[in-house]
Amino acid sequence: MAKKMMNAAVLHAVGDIRYEKVEIPEIKSGEVLLKVKACGICGSDIPRVFEKGTYHFPTIPGHEFAGQIVEVNSGDEELIGKKAAIFPLLPCRKCAACEIGEYANCSDYDYYGSRRDGGFAEYMAIDKRNLIFLSDNISYAAASLCEPGAVARSAVRKLSVKIGDLVVVYGAGPIGLIAAQWARVAGASCVRIVDISPEKLEFAKKYGFLSYDETKDGKADAIIEGTGVSIALNNAINAVKTHGHIVLMGNPAQDMTIKQSTYSQILRKEITFTGTWNSSYNSVINDWEKTAEAMGNGTIDYESLITHRFPLSKCNEALEMMRGRKEFYTKVTFIND
């Protein structure tokens, strides 16, 4: 019997991604077949495709995706047709972190889109435990933003925002703008943005977020550093109040350095630093369920973050546009019919 085929964007080597035919994956016990309707291109996908590669070749990238369940194993027929976003991390469920549900800290995890095939494809075999079911009023394009939405919520949750706080977010990319919205929902009376891009700062205004000006706004109660750049970290330390809180969210591209005088401010102001990595997905804290809920009731605007929509067949064009920054973009998403 001939194998059923699908289209996918397959990374064969660093810089070598091809739109081609591959076999539709067969589902195993505990899995469902998802027809991928939308998949976002994360900023991390650019170095993954053009500089670092995935963990093996060939690999189908893409970890921000949503779709419709089209095939199941016996006993799961009620799942057919359901709309779902996917938690992309596959924990080992055996290590100490997994035993307490801290899957982001798993010591032997798998991951859709980097360690195994991801969402730059028409179909995926998905572990049922990683499904986040969505209400019908959520578009698939918006649903593909559940992953950055959950990451942003996790960062703000760790920021411990108090009613009336001034919160500053460094980095006006998709996650930064979602985090700013979460901070506002958490009770911040004023949320400001820092970015070196005038276009991004202008884009942030549509959500009501103005550029941070310390002389006018004063010192911040809490800051999210979402750029992973040394100068931003130094500025954040100087901008936060005594006993302030900084959450480090940006993934650094190179070594992070702090000036001696700035380091002294950490000590003198007794600043609290918290790192954040991925998101929580367990029965006690579930950033994904809360993200889906906020998406469904319109508490947070996801859809308008998408500035570019491409068919998967235009994968090279989309990735090259982002790599070369040939035009302004916030979120770039592949849309499948």
Sequence and secondary structure as in RCSB ss.txt:
>XXXX:A:sequence
MAKKMMNAAVLHAVGDIRYEKVEIPEIKSGEVLLKVKACGICGSDIPRVFEKGTYHFPTIPGHEFAGQIVEVNSG
DEELIGKKAAIFPLLPCRKCAACEIGEYANCSDYDYYGSRRDGGFAEYMAIDKRNLIFLSDNISYAAASLCEPGA
VARSAVRKLSVKIGDLVVVYGAGPIGLIAAQWARVAGASCVRIVDISPEKLEFAKKYGFLSYDETKDGKADAIIE
GTGVSIALNNAINAVKTHGHIVLMGNPAQDMTIKQSTYSQILRKEITFTGTWNSSYNSVINDWEKTAEAMGNGTI
DYESLITHRFPLSKCNEALEMMRGRKEFYTKVTFIND
>XXXX:A:secstr
    EEEEEEEEETTEEEEEEEE     TTEEEEEEEEEEE TTHHHIIIII  SSSSB    EEEEEEEE  TT
 GGGTT EEEE  EE  S SHHHHTT GGG SS EEBTTTB  SSBSEEEEEGGGEEE  TTS HHHHTTHHHHH
HHHHHHHHHT  TT EEEEE  SHHHHHHHHHHHHTT SEEEEE S HHHHHHHGGGT EE  HHHH SEEEEEE
 S  HHHHHHHHHHEEEEEEEEE    SS     HHHHHHHHHTT EEEE  S  BSSS BHHHHHHHHHHHTSS
  GGGEEEEE GGGHHHHHHHHHHT S  SEEEEE  
